[in-house]
């Protein structure tokens, strides 16, 4: 049960596609607000558009939320399945005189608007059935319209936008129930939010005008109005509304690009909300700091450079088991082969020396190539150039020195520096052939890190192979 003072938020997406990045941010804001205050975070699928709603889209939304770690309370609510309840409320308003039957046909409404346009009047439809005597009602199809006030103002007291005043004479009598008996979205949203006990409606500011109409339903039913918070939309780097031309839009695409879930939560939280100058923070800090007044009124701009920077810092902050889990999730999301147990162990040992400088999981995996690939190591073209006859001879000479050396960084550094001195060169000259032998790349982690991760036997085996 919901107690009167318990905060309840909800995320209510339409299942017509993937979980859009803007929807994911809305879900995150609702989740943060409720979870930080011991409240409930509910999920409702607004699937009344039967032509466009699909089970696959619902599954994609749930999968995206699961990856982001946005757990919801209770069962997922289907708006479509509650159509009977929505109709019941429409008839309650009708019986109480807050709504009326409108028998106007589409042709009549169109004719009204064309006449008003020609006369230079408002095209806002004013139904002649609003105050008609029920005795005059024809035996014909009708819709149920809300009897909205014609005078005065409706004020939306918004936690983000401030007080927004809308003149009532600018609003028509909205349809609550269609002639086929199906409820409209505008009615369904209010009924669902009331029945679910939603105390705070946190959603995109493209719904701001809807709030004025929805407040009238709350008033007609004598229900408590929720706290409103309409957050600005996300724009692309060019300042225009985020669209396909700006790149990836679905949450699953960001997972497939290799951004850790914690980094996405951090970045999405910063899209339109701020806490001082803090850019990178943990979930615990986000839960402690997040509040509605911290949300700005201006649209946020999506910026891949900032996302990369935050992602890199989160990769650097993660402990190795958590980072390994992220890598495994990334491999599964992209259809790559899972890691074998032995490779997991090697990667786990390598992660502390790999995570610095990697901004995404693919970059991390590329740095881990030396640990994940089996012999024979196939060097790329640049690495092959470092394995000339002289370099091969030096690597062959190195092997006996490693056979009985203590396998720690200081000892290995001493062995390699001594070999370099014996050849009257600097260690840097040995680094390139060592990288080629151990990783098959001209750019790799520190040769000492690689040797320590690979161990004595594998290191010597790779050097023998490269110097043959």
N, C-alpha and C positions, 0 to 999 in steps of 0.2 A: 504493500500500500504506500501511496505517496502522502507524506505528511504536509500540512498546509505551508510549512516554512521550508520544505525541501525544494531545491532547484531542480528543474527538469528541462533539458534541452532536447532538440531533435535534429536529425538530418533527414531530409525528405527529397531524395533524387528521383528523377523520372528515368525509368529503365529503357532508354532508347539508344543506348550506346555504351561506351566505356565510362569509367569514372574520370571525368574531366578534372584538370588540375585546379580549376576554380572551385569545383564541387568538393574536391579533396580538402582545400583550404577551409571552406565553410564547415565541413565535417570536423576538421581539426579544431577550429575555434569553439564549436559547440562542445566537443569532447574536453578540451582544456578547461572551459568555464565550468562544466558540470563536475568533472573529476576532481578539480582543485577544491570544490566546495562540498564534497560528500554527496553530490546530487546524482541524478540519473541522466544518461545519454541514450536516447531512443533512436531507432531507425525505422522510417516509414518509406515504403516504395510507392511512389505516386504513379500507379499503373492504370489510370483511368482511360488513357489513350490506347485502346486495345489494338488499333491498327499499327502502332509504332512500338508498343511495349513487348519485349521478348524475354523469355527465361534466360537466354544467353547474356543479355545485357544486365539483368539482375545479378547473375552469377559473377559477371565482370566487376560490378560495383562491390559486391561482397569480397571478392578476391583482392581488389585494390585496397579496401579498408583493412583487410586482414594483414596485407603486407605492410601498410603504414602503422599497424599496431593500434588502430582505433576501434577498440572493442565496444560493443553496445550492450545495453541491458535489455533483458526480456526477449520475446520473440520479434521477428521482423513483421511489421504491420503492412498489410496490403490495403491500399486505399480503395481499390476496386471492390474488394470483398465487403466493404463497409457501405456500399451504395444504399442499402436498405435503411441504415441509420441516418444517412444524409437526407434521404427523402422524408424520413420521419420528422426531422427538424424543420424542413421546408414547410410541411403541413402544420406543424406547431405554430410557426410564425404566421401562416395563413389564418389559422383559427384565432390567433390573438390580435389580428388586424395589423400586423407588421409586414404583411406581404399580401399580394393579390393575384388573381388569375388574369392573365393577359391573353386575349384571343386574336391579337393582331397577327396578320400573316406577314411573311417575308416581303411580299410585294407591297403591302401597305406601308411597312416600315421604310422600304426603299423609296416609295413615292413621297413619304413625309420628308425624307432627307433631301431628295432632289428639289422639292418645293422650297425647303428652308434654305438650301444653298442658293437657289435662284433669287430668293428674296433677301439674301444677305443675313439670314438669321442663323443661330446656332443649330447645328445638325444633331445635337444631343436629343435622342428620341424621348418624347413625352407621351406615354401611353394614355389613350382615352379611357382605358379600362381601370385606371388607378382608383377612381372613386365611383365607379359605376355600381348601380343597384344590382345585387346578385340576381334579382328577378329578371334582369335583362340579359343575363348570360346565355349565349347560344349553346346548342348541343354540338360543340366543335372542339378540336384540339386546342389546348392552351399551355402556356408556360406559367410558372410561378415566379413573379418578380418581387424583390425586396422593396418595400415602401420607404425609400430613402428620404431624409429630410430635405426640403427644397430651399430652406433659408439657413443662415448662419454658417458656421465653419466646422470642419472636423480637424482636430489637432492630433497629429502623430507625435507623441513624446518619445523621441528616439535617442538612445544612448550614444549613438555615433553621430547622427546628422543634426541633433538638437531638435527643437520643436519645429515641426513642419506643418504649416497650416494650408488646408485645401478648402476652397469655397464649395459648399454643398450644391450650389446651382451649377457647378461644373461636372457633377456626377449624375449619371442616369440611374434608373431603377434597375439594378443588375438582375439578370436571370439567375435564379437559384436551382430551379428544376426545369428541365427541358420538356417539350411536349411528349416525348416518349417515356417520360418518368425518370430519366437519368439525371443525376446531380451534376452541376457544373463544378469545375475546379475551385472556384472562389468560395463556394459554400463548403465543399468537402474539406478544404484545408482548415477552416475555422472549426468545424465539427470535430475533426480528428485531433487538432491541437487541444481543444477543450477536453475531449474524452480521454486523451492521453495524459492530461494534467500538465501540459507544457506551460512553464512559467516564463521562459525567455525564448523569443523567436529571433534567432541570429541567422541572417541570410543575406544574399546579395542585394545591393540597392536597386537592382532592376525590379524588385518587388515592392519598392517604397510606395508607389501609387496604389498598389493592391491593398496595402494596409488600411488606407482610408475607407475602402469598401468593406474590408473585413471587420473593421471596428464597428461598423453599423450592424453587422450580424451579432457580434458580441453584445451590443447594446440591446438589440431586439430580443435576444434570448435571456438578458439579465445575467450574463456570464462575466466573470472577471477578465479584464483585458490583460494579455501578457505584456511583459517588458519587451519593447522593440529595439532591435539593433541591426540596422541595414548597412552592410559593409560594402565599400566601393569594389568595383570589378577589377580584374587583373588586366593590364594592358601589355602589349609587346614592347620591345625596346624602342620602337618608333612612336610610341605614345598612342597607338590605335588599339582598339579592342582585340584581345588575344584571339588569334585564329590559326588555321592550319598553316598559313604562310610563315608563321613565326617558329615552326618546328613542332616538336612533340607536344601532344596535348593530353593523352591518356596517362594515368598514373603508371600503368604497366609498361609504357615506353620508357619511363625514367628508371624503372627497375631494370629493364633490359639494357639500358645505357650504362648501368653499373653504379648508380648512386645508392648508398646505404639508406635504409629507411629512416634512421635517426637523423641523417643529414637532410633528408627531404622534409621531415617534421620541422626541423630547425629553420630551413629556408622558407617553407610555407608560412610558418608563424611570423617571420619577419616581413612577409609580403603584405604590407598594410598595417602591421602592428609593430610597436617598438617599446623597448624598455631602456630608456637612456640611450647610450651609444653601444649597447651590447649587440654584437652580431652573431657570435657563436656561443651556444649555451646547451645545457643538458635538458632532458625531459623534466627532471626534478626542478630545475630553475624555471623552465617555461610554466610549469604548473604553479609555482610559487608567485610568479610575476604577472601572469596573464590576467588582464581585466579589460572590460569594454572601453573605458576612457582612453586606453592606449592605442585604439584603432583610429587611424587617420581618416579624414574625409575625402582625400584625393585618391584616385586610382593608383594602385601599385604597378610598377613596371618589372616584368620578368627579365632577368638578366642571367644568362648562362655563366658569365665569368664569376659572378657572386656565388652562384650555386656551386661551381667547381671549387671555389675557395673554401666555402663552408664544408663541402664534401671532403676535401682533402684534410681539413682540420679534424673532422669527425673520425676519419680513418686513422689519423695519428693518435686520437684520444682513446680509441677502442682497445680493450684487452684482446689478447690473441684468440681465446675461444669464441668471443662474440664476432670478431672479424672473420674467423673461419666459417661461422654459421652464415654470415652475409655472403661470403664467396660461394658457399654451397647453394644458397638460395638463388644467387645470380646465375650460376651454371644451370640450375633446374629451369629458371625462367627463360633462358635462352636456348634450351634444348640441348645443351652440351652434356657430354658424358660425366657422370658423377665421379668424384674422387675416390680412388681405392684407399683402403685403410692405411696402407703404408705411406701413400702420398699425403694423406691428411696429417700423419705424424710429422713428416718432413716439413710440410708447409707450416704447421703449427710452430715448429722450432724456428722457421725462417722469418715468420711474420714480424717479430720485433725489429729486425734489421731492414725490412722491406717497406714498412708503412710510411715512413717519412718521405714526403715528396709526391706520393701517389694521390691523385685527385679523384680517381674513380677506381672501381674494382677491376676493370680491364687493364688499367695501368699497373695496378698491384699484381695482377696475374702475369703480366708481361715481365715485371721485375722478378717474379718467382719462377720464371721459365727454367732457370738452372736447377731448381729443386723438383720440378714437376716432370721434366723430360728424362727419359731413360737413355742410356748409351745405345748406339753411338750418337754422340752429340754432333749435329750437323751445323757447322759454323756458317753464318751468312757471309756475303761477299766481303764486307769490310773486315770482319773478324778473320776470314781466311788470309787476307793480306798481311795480317800480323804474324801468321805462322810460317815464316820463311825458314830456310835451313838453319840459320844461326839461332833463331828463337827455339826451334825444335831441339837443337843441341843443348841449349841452356835448360830447357824443361827436362830433358833426359838426365842431365847432370843434377837437377834438383831432387829427383825422386829418392835417391839413397839418403839424402839429408833429412827427408820427411819420415823415413821408415821408423826411426826410433825417437823422433823428437816428441817432446811433451806437446799435447794438442791443445794449446791455449794461445791466445792472441799474441802475448809478449814473445813467446818462443818462436812462433811462426814468423813474426815480424823480424826477429833476429836472424833466422835462417835465410829469409829472402834478402834482407839487406846485406848479409855477409856474401851471398852469392853475387849480388849486384856489384859489390865492392871488388870481388875477385875478378870480375870482368870489366873493371874500371868504368862502371856506368852507374846510373841512379836507379832506384827501385821503380820509378815511373816507367822506365824502358821495359821492365819485366811485366808490368801490369797488363799491357795489351795482349801479349800471347797467353798470359794466365787467364784473362777474361775469355779469350777465344776457346781455350781448352776446357774451362769449367762451365761456361754458359753458352758458347757459340755466338756470342754477341760482342760488339765493340763497346757497348754501354751496358753496364750491369751493376749490381750491388758491389760493395767492397770485396776484393778477392779474399780478404781474411774472413769476412762474414760468410762468404760462400764455402770456404774451406771448413769453417767450424760447423756449419749446418750439414754439409755433406759427410763429414767425418773423414778419418784417415784413409780407409780402404777405398771409398768412392773417389776421393780426391786423387789419390795415386793412380787409380784405374783410368781416370779421365786424362791425367797427364801422360800416362803411358800411351794411351790411344792417340793423343794429339801429336806426340813426338815420334810416333812410329814412322 
